[in-house]
Amino acid sequence: MTNPTTTAPVDHPYAAAIDLEHERFDELLMLIAGLDAEQRERPGYFTDDNWSVKDLVAHLGSWMAEAQVQLLQIEAGTYVDEPLDIDGLNAQFLAALRDQPWATCWNQLLSARAMMLSVWARLPERTEPADRWVRKSGADHLDEHLPRLREWVAELQR
């Protein structure tokens, strides 16, 4: 596994957020690195929708891809702030990637993250819309999932 990184100058408006995202993503990498192919695809991460670690990876990558699109619009000055149907998008992302192999979901996460971080690091100033997308796709989103991932990995490795 690799952890592509994009760094921003220390005085960049999102430097601290990017650094924190890197820390959280490094933990995600460490947790996943210890799993074999069967464990990554075993349902149980979320029992409601029978999510596996692969589904989590697909979920995170989908939101990073969406954030990249939105941050590009913010950067270009064409962003339109519209309400999000988060549950609907989560269901759409899950349906689109559920049957894809691990390699597809993993590579989608890595490429979406690299593109998202690239745009994020170019933003010249903080704005409320950018702050929302940084929270939705960065360390805050990883923080929503890491506690359960820690538990699930421990269960899988018993």
N, C-alpha and C positions, 0 to 999 in steps of 0.2 A: 504494500500500500504506500501511496505517496501523499504528501501534504503540500500541494502547491500553495505558495504564499504570495500575497501582494502586500507590500509594505507601503506605508505613507510616511512622509516626513513627520517628525515629532510635533511640529506646529500645525499639522493638518487638522481640520475640525473634527475628523472622525478617527484620528490616530488611536486614541484609547479604546474605542469601540472595535476597531480592526484588531488591535492586540488581544483584546478579550475574546473575540471570535476565534482567533488562532489558538488560544489556550483551550477553549471549549472543544474546538474541532480536533485538537491533538488528543484530548481525552476520548472523544468518539473513536478516533483511529485506534487508540490503545485497546479500548474495549472490544472492538470488532476484530482486531488482529488475532485475538486468541480463539476465535470461533472457526470451526470447520464448515464445509459447505452445507452439511445437513443442519447444523445448528443455526446458520444464518437464515435458513428457509423454514425453520420449525415455527408454526403458529404458537402464539402465547405472549408475545411482547405486549400487545393489547388483546384482551380476551373478547371484548365487544365485537370487533371486526376481524378477529383471528389474525391480527398483524404479526408478521415475522420481522426480524431485523432487516431483511431485504425490503419489506414494505416501509419500514422506518426510513431507510436510506432513500427509497424512491420518494417518499413524502418530503424529506428535507431537501433533496435535490430539486423537486418540483417547485417548492417555495423559493429556493435560491434562483431558479430560472425565472420565475415570475418577478422576483425582486429586481433582477437584472433588467428586465424589460421596463419596469416602472422607474428604476433609477436612471435608465437611459432617457426616458421621457422627461424626468426632472432635470437632468443635465441639459437637454435640448430646449427646455422651456415649453414643452408641449404636454406636460402632465395635466391630466384632468382627475381631480379627486372624486372618486365615485365609491359608493358603499360596496363592500365586499361580502359575498356569500361564502364565508370561510368554510362552513360545513359542506356546502355544495362543491366548492373547489377541492376540498379534501377528498370527497367521494369521487369526483372526476379524475383527480390525480391517481387515486388508488385503482380505479377501474382501468385506467390507461396503462398502468405499469405492473399490475398484479401478476400477469402471466409472463412478464419479461424475465429473462434469466438474470442471475446475480450480476454478471459482468455488465449488462446493459444498465441496470439500476446504479451500480457503483460508478461506472464511467459517466453516466448522466449527472450524478452528484458532483463528481470531481470537476467536470467541465462547467457545469452551472455555477459552482462555487468560484472557480477561477474567473469566469466572465463577470459574475456579480462583484467580486472583490476589485476587479479592474476598474469597473465603473465607479464603485463606491470610493476608491482611492482618488479618483479624478474630481470628485465633487468639490467645488471651490469654497462652499459655505454650508453650514447647517441650515436646514429648513424643516418645518414641521412634517411635510410629506416624506422627506428623506429620512427623518428620524423614525417615523412609523415603519418604513420599509426596512430600515436597519434593525429595528427591534424584531420585526416579523421574520427576518431571515438570518439574523446574526446570533450573537451569544444568547440573547433572551430566548430565542426559539430553541436553541440547543439546550438551554437550561430547563426548558419545559420537558424535554425528553431524556436527558441524561440520568436523572434519578431512577426512572423505571428501567432504563437500559442497564444501569449498574446492577439492579436487582435481577433482571432477566438473564444477564450474562452469568451471574453467580448461580442461578438456578440451572442453567444449561451446563455449567461446568462441574456440577456435583456428580 
